[in-house]
Amino acid sequence: MEKQHFDLKQMRREYEGIRLLEEDVGREPISFFSKWFQDALAKEIEPNAMILATVGKDNDPDARTMLLKEFSENGFVFYTNYLSKKGKDLEHNPKATILFFWQTLMRQVRIFGIIEQLSQNEALEYFKTRPYESKVSAYLSKQSEEIENRSEVEKKFLELLQEFKNKEVPKPESWGGYRLIPLRIEFWQGRPARFHDRLLFVRDSIHSSDWKLKRLYP
């Protein structure tokens, strides 16, 4: 097989985003995030895709792509299996970072905060809105555990599709939601010559409404 050569040192893209100024973002970050998210809705294929970074008992960082399902001044909500790798990480260390990268807009948002579990009632309310196949998949999956044979799992999935046909799929006890309550939110706008704009909102406590705005070097 011919060896592929990738000259990554020569891979460059010039960023030409518009300026990001202090007067643009206002006095608190959630409203401005909403504005940027609205822009992303018009440009991105999946604007609510985000990277979730956690740290587990072994102190090793881990990251994976998730889907944001709700946001407000109360925080940023996503759903998963509590017994998954990410769920175990968050149980050990309820701090996390989420990252949005909207490539077509040359924008990035990094959000660090404290994680709290949603109530079972909140999780059930969302679970009921999921497509039928996604409910069955959540019911079947022992997320992050090793499987011997994918075909056996697929067979079980097809059996469950028939078993729950015209029935309510029960929400697993181990499936639910998390809310990330932000302490830091950084808005990054790509700019020419790698002289990017970075504005950082910081607050001292999740109970504080006093956000401080700082400009960072590119």
KEKE-3310 file (N, C-alpha, C; in steps of 0.2 Angstrom, whole numbers, plus 5000, padded with zeros to 4 digits):
npx = (5004:5003:5011:5004:5007:5005:5007:5006:5011:5010:4996:4985:4973:4965:4958:4944:4934:4922:4925:4925:4919:4919:4907:4898:4894:4887:4881:4880:4883:4874:4863:4871:4877:4865:4862:4873:4871:4859:4864:4872:4863:4858:4869:4876:4877:4874:4871:4870:4879:4892:4908:4911:4921:4928:4935:4940:4941:4954:4961:4963:4960:4946:4936:4921:4909:4893:4876:4868:4853:4846:4846:4848:4848:4850:4858:4866:4860:4861:4859:4861:4868:4869:4878:4888:4905:4907:4897:4901:4913:4908:4901:4912:4919:4912:4913:4915:4919:4912:4912:4909:4911:4909:4912:4909:4907:4918:4919:4921:4915:4919:4914:4915:4910:4899:4892:4876:4864:4849:4831:4822:4810:4811:4820:4812:4802:4808:4813:4801:4799:4808:4813:4805:4814:4826:4822:4821:4834:4841:4835:4841:4855:4870:4879:4895:4901:4909:4906:4903:4899:4893:4882:4874:4869:4862:4853:4845:4841:4832:4822:4817:4812:4800:4794:4791:4782:4769:4768:4772:4789:4799:4808:4825:4832:4845:4847:4847:4847:4859:4864:4875:4881:4886:4902:4913:4913:4919:4920:4926:4932:4937:4951:4960:4977:4979:4976:4966:4950:4946:4934:4931:4919:4917:4912:4911:4903:4891:4879:4879:4875:4883:4893:4909:4919:4932:4946:4956:4972:4976)
npy = (4994:5011:5024:5037:5054:5068:5085:5093:5105:5114:5117:5129:5141:5156:5167:5177:5183:5195:5209:5207:5215:5223:5231:5224:5213:5215:5214:5202:5185:5175:5180:5184:5173:5166:5174:5172:5158:5158:5164:5153:5143:5146:5143:5132:5114:5105:5114:5113:5104:5099:5098:5089:5089:5080:5074:5060:5047:5043:5054:5057:5067:5067:5067:5070:5071:5079:5083:5098:5101:5111:5128:5141:5155:5148:5137:5124:5111:5093:5076:5059:5042:5038:5029:5028:5031:5045:5049:5042:5049:5062:5060:5058:5070:5084:5094:5102:5106:5113:5114:5123:5124:5133:5132:5137:5150:5154:5154:5151:5144:5142:5135:5133:5125:5120:5104:5098:5085:5083:5082:5066:5067:5078:5072:5062:5069:5074:5062:5056:5064:5059:5050:5035:5024:5029:5029:5015:5011:5018:5011:4998:5000:4998:5009:5012:5000:4985:4975:4958:4955:4963:4960:4952:4962:4970:4961:4959:4972:4973:4964:4971:4982:4976:4971:4982:4988:4999:5002:5010:5015:5011:5023:5021:5019:5023:5032:5049:5067:5081:5097:5110:5122:5138:5145:5152:5159:5159:5169:5167:5174:5171:5179:5189:5185:5177:5185:5184:5188:5188:5186:5185:5180:5180:5174:5174:5164:5151:5156:5169:5184:5193:5196:5197:5205:5201:5205:5194:5190:5185)
npz = (5000:4996:5004:5012:5012:5022:5022:5034:5040:5030:5029:5029:5034:5031:5042:5042:5049:5056:5067:5085:5097:5114:5116:5108:5115:5126:5143:5150:5147:5141:5133:5123:5118:5114:5103:5094:5093:5086:5074:5070:5068:5055:5047:5050:5049:5060:5073:5087:5091:5101:5110:5124:5139:5151:5167:5175:5188:5187:5184:5171:5156:5146:5131:5121:5108:5110:5110:5112:5121:5127:5133:5144:5155:5166:5163:5153:5144:5143:5138:5143:5147:5164:5168:5159:5153:5153:5162:5174:5175:5178:5190:5198:5197:5197:5187:5172:5154:5140:5122:5108:5091:5077:5062:5049:5052:5058:5072:5090:5105:5122:5137:5154:5169:5183:5186:5187:5190:5181:5187:5188:5183:5174:5165:5161:5154:5143:5137:5132:5121:5112:5096:5092:5089:5095:5108:5111:5108:5119:5129:5128:5128:5136:5139:5134:5139:5136:5121:5115:5102:5089:5080:5088:5097:5088:5084:5096:5097:5086:5091:5102:5096:5090:5102:5109:5101:5097:5111:5126:5128:5141:5151:5155:5172:5173:5163:5159:5162:5162:5168:5164:5174:5171:5174:5168:5152:5136:5121:5105:5091:5074:5066:5054:5051:5062:5072:5083:5090:5107:5120:5137:5149:5166:5182:5200:5207:5205:5209:5207:5199:5193:5181:5175:5162:5151:5140:5131:5125:5108)
capx = (5000:5007:5011:5001:5010:5001:5011:5001:5013:5008:4989:4983:4967:4965:4951:4942:4928:4921:4927:4921:4920:4915:4901:4894:4892:4882:4883:4880:4885:4869:4860:4875:4877:4859:4863:4878:4868:4854:4868:4874:4857:4857:4875:4879:4873:4872:4874:4870:4884:4897:4913:4910:4927:4928:4940:4938:4945:4961:4964:4965:4955:4942:4931:4917:4904:4887:4871:4865:4846:4842:4850:4845:4852:4851:4863:4866:4857:4862:4856:4866:4867:4873:4883:4893:4911:4906:4893:4905:4918:4905:4900:4918:4921:4906:4916:4916:4919:4909:4915:4906:4915:4905:4917:4908:4907:4925:4918:4921:4913:4921:4910:4917:4905:4898:4887:4871:4859:4842:4827:4820:4804:4813:4823:4806:4798:4812:4813:4795:4799:4813:4810:4804:4820:4831:4820:4823:4841:4843:4833:4845:4862:4874:4884:4903:4903:4912:4901:4906:4897:4888:4877:4869:4866:4858:4847:4841:4837:4826:4817:4814:4807:4794:4791:4788:4778:4763:4768:4777:4796:4801:4815:4830:4834:4852:4847:4844:4850:4864:4864:4881:4880:4893:4906:4917:4911:4924:4919:4932:4931:4943:4952:4966:4984:4979:4975:4959:4946:4943:4931:4929:4915:4919:4909:4914:4899:4885:4873:4880:4873:4888:4898:4915:4921:4939:4948:4962:4977:4974)
capy = (5000:5017:5028:5044:5060:5074:5090:5097:5111:5119:5117:5135:5144:5163:5168:5183:5185:5201:5211:5205:5221:5223:5234:5220:5207:5216:5214:5195:5180:5170:5183:5185:5166:5165:5178:5168:5152:5160:5164:5146:5139:5148:5142:5125:5108:5103:5119:5111:5099:5102:5094:5089:5087:5078:5071:5054:5045:5042:5061:5058:5070:5064:5072:5067:5075:5078:5087:5102:5101:5117:5132:5147:5158:5142:5133:5121:5104:5088:5069:5053:5037:5040:5023:5028:5034:5052:5049:5041:5055:5068:5058:5059:5076:5087:5100:5100:5111:5111:5118:5124:5126:5134:5133:5142:5157:5155:5156:5146:5146:5138:5136:5129:5126:5115:5100:5095:5081:5085:5077:5061:5070:5082:5068:5058:5073:5074:5055:5055:5067:5056:5046:5028:5020:5031:5026:5008:5011:5020:5006:4993:5001:4998:5013:5012:4994:4981:4970:4953:4954:4968:4957:4950:4968:4972:4956:4961:4979:4972:4961:4976:4986:4972:4970:4988:4991:5002:5003:5016:5012:5014:5026:5017:5023:5026:5037:5056:5073:5085:5104:5113:5129:5141:5150:5155:5158:5163:5169:5167:5175:5170:5185:5188:5185:5174:5190:5183:5192:5183:5190:5180:5182:5176:5176:5170:5159:5150:5160:5176:5187:5198:5194:5202:5204:5203:5203:5190:5190:5180)
capz = (5000:4995:5010:5011:5015:5023:5024:5039:5041:5025:5029:5033:5032:5033:5045:5040:5053:5058:5074:5091:5102:5120:5115:5105:5118:5132:5150:5152:5141:5139:5128:5117:5116:5110:5096:5090:5091:5080:5068:5068:5065:5048:5043:5052:5048:5067:5077:5094:5092:5106:5114:5132:5141:5158:5170:5179:5194:5185:5182:5163:5153:5141:5127:5116:5105:5112:5107:5117:5120:5130:5136:5147:5161:5171:5161:5146:5146:5138:5140:5142:5152:5170:5169:5154:5155:5155:5168:5179:5176:5181:5197:5202:5197:5194:5184:5165:5149:5134:5117:5102:5085:5071:5057:5044:5055:5061:5079:5095:5112:5127:5143:5160:5174:5188:5183:5191:5187:5181:5190:5184:5180:5169:5160:5158:5150:5137:5134:5129:5115:5107:5091:5095:5089:5100:5115:5111:5109:5125:5134:5126:5128:5142:5136:5136:5141:5130:5119:5112:5095:5087:5077:5094:5100:5083:5085:5102:5096:5082:5095:5106:5092:5090:5109:5112:5096:5100:5118:5129:5130:5148:5152:5160:5178:5172:5158:5161:5159:5166:5167:5166:5176:5169:5178:5163:5145:5131:5114:5101:5084:5070:5063:5050:5053:5068:5078:5084:5096:5113:5125:5142:5154:5172:5188:5206:5210:5201:5212:5206:5192:5192:5176:5173:5155:5150:5134:5131:5119:5103)
cpx = (5004:5006:5008:5005:5006:5006:5007:5004:5011:5000:4987:4976:4966:4958:4950:4935:4928:4923:4922:4923:4916:4908:4896:4891:4887:4885:4883:4880:4879:4865:4864:4876:4871:4859:4868:4875:4863:4858:4870:4869:4856:4863:4877:4874:4870:4874:4874:4875:4890:4902:4912:4917:4926:4934:4938:4943:4953:4965:4966:4959:4952:4937:4927:4912:4897:4882:4868:4857:4842:4847:4846:4850:4854:4856:4862:4865:4859:4860:4861:4864:4872:4879:4888:4899:4910:4902:4897:4911:4914:4902:4906:4920:4916:4908:4917:4917:4916:4911:4911:4911:4911:4910:4916:4908:4913:4924:4918:4918:4915:4917:4912:4912:4905:4892:4882:4866:4852:4837:4825:4814:4806:4816:4817:4803:4802:4812:4807:4795:4804:4810:4810:4810:4825:4829:4822:4830:4844:4841:4838:4852:4864:4880:4891:4905:4905:4906:4905:4905:4892:4882:4871:4866:4861:4851:4842:4838:4831:4820:4814:4810:4800:4791:4788:4783:4771:4762:4773:4784:4798:4808:4819:4831:4840:4852:4844:4848:4855:4863:4871:4879:4886:4896:4911:4914:4915:4921:4925:4929:4937:4944:4959:4972:4984:4978:4968:4956:4944:4941:4929:4925:4916:4914:4911:4910:4893:4879:4874:4878:4878:4894:4903:4917:4928:4941:4955:4966:4974:4977)
cpy = (5006:5021:5035:5049:5066:5080:5095:5104:5117:5120:5124:5138:5151:5164:5176:5185:5192:5203:5209:5211:5220:5226:5229:5215:5208:5215:5207:5191:5176:5173:5183:5178:5164:5169:5174:5161:5153:5160:5157:5142:5140:5145:5135:5120:5105:5108:5118:5106:5102:5096:5094:5086:5086:5075:5066:5053:5045:5048:5062:5062:5066:5068:5068:5072:5074:5083:5091:5102:5107:5121:5139:5150:5153:5138:5129:5114:5099:5081:5064:5048:5038:5035:5023:5031:5041:5053:5047:5046:5061:5066:5059:5066:5081:5094:5098:5107:5108:5116:5118:5127:5127:5136:5138:5149:5159:5158:5150:5148:5141:5140:5131:5131:5120:5111:5098:5091:5084:5080:5072:5063:5074:5078:5064:5062:5074:5068:5054:5058:5064:5051:5039:5024:5022:5029:5019:5007:5013:5014:5000:4994:5001:5002:5013:5005:4990:4976:4965:4953:4959:4965:4954:4956:4970:4967:4958:4968:4978:4968:4966:4980:4983:4972:4976:4992:4993:5002:5008:5013:5015:5017:5022:5022:5026:5031:5044:5062:5077:5093:5107:5121:5133:5146:5154:5154:5162:5163:5171:5169:5175:5177:5184:5188:5182:5179:5190:5187:5186:5187:5184:5184:5177:5179:5171:5164:5157:5153:5167:5178:5192:5195:5199:5200:5206:5201:5200:5191:5184:5173)
cpz = (5000:5001:5009:5015:5016:5026:5028:5040:5036:5025:5033:5030:5035:5036:5044:5043:5055:5065:5079:5096:5108:5120:5112:5109:5124:5138:5153:5146:5138:5133:5122:5114:5111:5103:5092:5088:5085:5074:5065:5065:5057:5044:5044:5051:5055:5072:5084:5095:5096:5108:5121:5134:5149:5161:5175:5185:5193:5183:5175:5160:5147:5137:5122:5113:5108:5109:5113:5116:5123:5133:5138:5152:5166:5169:5154:5148:5140:5142:5139:5147:5158:5171:5164:5157:5157:5161:5174:5181:5180:5188:5201:5203:5193:5191:5176:5160:5143:5129:5111:5097:5079:5066:5052:5046:5058:5069:5084:5102:5117:5134:5148:5165:5179:5185:5189:5187:5187:5185:5186:5180:5174:5163:5157:5153:5143:5133:5130:5122:5110:5102:5094:5095:5094:5107:5116:5112:5116:5130:5134:5129:5135:5140:5139:5138:5135:5128:5115:5104:5094:5084:5083:5097:5095:5083:5090:5101:5091:5086:5099:5102:5091:5097:5111:5107:5099:5108:5120:5131:5136:5148:5157:5166:5177:5167:5160:5159:5164:5164:5169:5167:5175:5174:5173:5156:5141:5124:5110:5094:5080:5066:5059:5053:5060:5074:5080:5090:5101:5118:5131:5147:5160:5178:5194:5208:5205:5203:5210:5199:5190:5187:5175:5166:5154:5143:5134:5125:5115:5105)
residu = (MET:GLU:LYS:GLN:HIS:PHE:ASP:LEU:LYS:GLN:MET:ARG:ARG:GLU:TYR:GLU:GLY:ILE:ARG:LEU:LEU:GLU:GLU:ASP:VAL:GLY:ARG:GLU:PRO:ILE:SER:PHE:PHE:SER:LYS:TRP:PHE:GLN:ASP:ALA:LEU:ALA:LYS:GLU:ILE:GLU:PRO:ASN:ALA:MET:ILE:LEU:ALA:THR:VAL:GLY:LYS:ASP:ASN:ASP:PRO:ASP:ALA:ARG:THR:MET:LEU:LEU:LYS:GLU:PHE:SER:GLU:ASN:GLY:PHE:VAL:PHE:TYR:THR:ASN:TYR:LEU:SER:LYS:LYS:GLY:LYS:ASP:LEU:GLU:HIS:ASN:PRO:LYS:ALA:THR:ILE:LEU:PHE:PHE:TRP:GLN:THR:LEU:MET:ARG:GLN:VAL:ARG:ILE:PHE:GLY:ILE:ILE:GLU:GLN:LEU:SER:GLN:ASN:GLU:ALA:LEU:GLU:TYR:PHE:LYS:THR:ARG:PRO:TYR:GLU:SER:LYS:VAL:SER:ALA:TYR:LEU:SER:LYS:GLN:SER:GLU:GLU:ILE:GLU:ASN:ARG:SER:GLU:VAL:GLU:LYS:LYS:PHE:LEU:GLU:LEU:LEU:GLN:GLU:PHE:LYS:ASN:LYS:GLU:VAL:PRO:LYS:PRO:GLU:SER:TRP:GLY:GLY:TYR:ARG:LEU:ILE:PRO:LEU:ARG:ILE:GLU:PHE:TRP:GLN:GLY:ARG:PRO:ALA:ARG:PHE:HIS:ASP:ARG:LEU:LEU:PHE:VAL:ARG:ASP:SER:ILE:HIS:SER:SER:ASP:TRP:LYS:LEU:LYS:ARG:LEU:TYR:PRO)
# end
